[in-house]
Amino acid sequence: MSKRSSFERIERDFYPTPYEAVVPLLPHLKSGVFYAEPCAGNGALIEHLAKGGFQCAEAWDINPQAEGIQQGDATKLRCHIADYYITNPPWERSTLHSIITNLSDHAPAWLLFDADWMHTKQSVPFLPRLRKVVSVGRVKWIPNSKMTGKDNCAWHLFDKPSAEPTAFFGRTRA
């Protein structure tokens, strides 16, 4: 999963979201809003957000792996009843960038991916959409493994392009 790893990536970057990666996002979500999960996979993120009292209005994935998740492509679809998108998207850059653009054209979108992205030249066209960055740190993507991933992660909130500055929130928990 990491750029510094010799391990083969799992097809379509299917790494279910661990609860520990969701905890830093919770204080930044407004209660009572509906969200859509466009890269829902097996529904792990939906389950974690439900523990926090958040309701998923619609969920889809290119390869759904749980009941209630429809088949759909996050680079093309949109949800008409959600206030936000919240997802752990594939990190492959052309897919990630298409998802950022598509989702944030329609509603604010929280995406979980590597924190290093914002420091690269490829991020420049998307920075006018970036409103908030919430640090997560390293995540244990593979349950029961001894190690965490090699990349620090963050939740990135994207919206329609604007000159509004990006707000950064560092880690508050060990």
N, C-alpha and C positions, 0 to 999 in steps of 0.2 A: 504494500500500500504506500510505502514511503519512497521518496526519490533516492534515499540512501539505503535501500534494502535490496538484497539479492533474491528475496522471496517472490514467487510468482503471485501476481494479484488475482484475487477472486473475480470471476467473470462479472462484468457490469458493476464492479466496485461494490458488491453486496456485502457490506459490513453493518449488521444491525446496530442501532444506536444504543449504547449502554446508558443506564440511568444517570451515572455520574457525569456524563457529558451534558445532560439536560438541566441539571441543578443550577448552574450559573445563569441560565436563560430565564428561569422562572420569575425572578423579581422584575424583569423587563417586559413581561407580558401583562396586558390589561385584562382584568377579570371580566367575564361576560361576553367576550368576543368569540366568534367562530373562526376556525382556521381550516385550511385545506392542506393535506399532506400529499404532494405530487410525486414523491419518490418513496412510497410507503413500504415497499419490500414486504416484510413479514408483520408489519404493524407495531414494531417495538416502540418507536417514537410516539405513536398514538397512545399506547398503553401508559408510557411514562407521563405524558402530558395529562392524561385522564386522572392520574394520581394527584396532580396539581389543580384539578377542577376545570381543566380546559376541554372544550368540546370540538371534536373534528366534524366539520360539515361535509367533507368529501375527501376521499382518498383514492389515489390511483398509482400505478407503477407500470413500467414497461413490461415487467414480468411479475405480476402479483403473486404473493406467496402466503396469503391468508384470506379467509372469507371476509367479504365486505369491502375489499380493495378491488377497484375496477382496473381494467387494462387501459393504459393511456400513456402518452409521451409528454413529459414535463416541459419539453422544448416547444411544444405546440399548443397544448390545452390550457384552459383557464377555468377557474371556478367563479361562478356568478354570485354565490351566496356567502363567501368567506370574507372576513375582515383582513385576514393575513394568510400568507403561506408560511409554513414552518416545515423544514425538511433537512435531511442529511443527504445531499445529492452526490452523484458520482463526481470524483475529483478530476477526472480526465478533462483537460482544459477546454477543448472545443465544446464538449457537452455542457460542462459547468457554465461557460460563458453564455451559451444559448439559453440555459435555464435562468440565469440571472436576468437577462434581457426580457425574456418572455414573461416571467412571473412579475418582475417589478414594473413592467408596463401596465399591469392591471391592479396590483395591490402591493402593499409592503410585504417583503419576503425575508424571513429569517432563514439563513443557510449555514449549516455547520460544515466547515472544511478547514484546511491548513491555514494557520495564521500568517505564514510566510508569503502567501499569495499577494497580499497588499503591498509588499515591498519589491515586487517585480515589475518590469516594464509592461508585461502583458495585462496587468491590472489597470493601467492608466485609463483606457476608454470607459471603464466601469466605475471609477472612483467618484464621478459626479452623482452616482446612484447610491453610494455607500453612506448610510446615516449613522450607524452605530457598529461598534466592534466590542464584543464581550469575550474576554479571554477565558479559555477552558483549560489550557495546558495539554499535557499528553494524555491520551485516551487508551485504555485497554480494549482494543477492538475485537479481539478473539478471546471469548470466555475461557477460563481455566488455563490460559497461557501464563507464562512466568513474566512476560515483558509487556510494557505499554508500547504504543506506536513510537516511531522516531521523530515524528513531527508534532509541534505544538498546534493546537486547534483553537478555533474561535467561532463564535456565532457572529455572522455578518448580516446586518439589516440593510436591505436594498429597497429603494423606492424610485419613483420617476426622477430623472436627472434634475439637479438643482445646484445652486452655489452654496447651499447650506453646509456648514462644516460637519465633519464626522466626529462623533463623540466616542471616546475610548474608555472602556471599563476593565481595569485590571482584575486579577484573581483576588477573590476575597476569602477563599477557603484553601486549605492545604491539600 
